[in-house]
Amino acid sequence: MEKLKELFITKKDLGDDFVYAISANEILQEIVSTAQNINDAADFGVNVASVLERYGLIDKAVYEIIAGEI
């Protein structure tokens, strides 16, 4: 129970940083999952760019360049 209390204290103390850490973990999990399911390096790059664009980490124009849409 003490460990659980420590987690909540840590979560409270971190504030927005805790939310960003969870988001970063979700993004990394999605990228790792993509890596496990794709054999072609080009497809992997496009899928990673898609994930990053969806989370607002790269601009749509950057995604379009990587995906060969421009």
Secondary structure, 3 states (H helix, E strand, C coil): CHHHHHHHHHHHHHCHHHHHHHHHHHHHHHHHHHHHHCCCHHHHHHHHHHHHHHCCCCCHHHHHHHHCCC
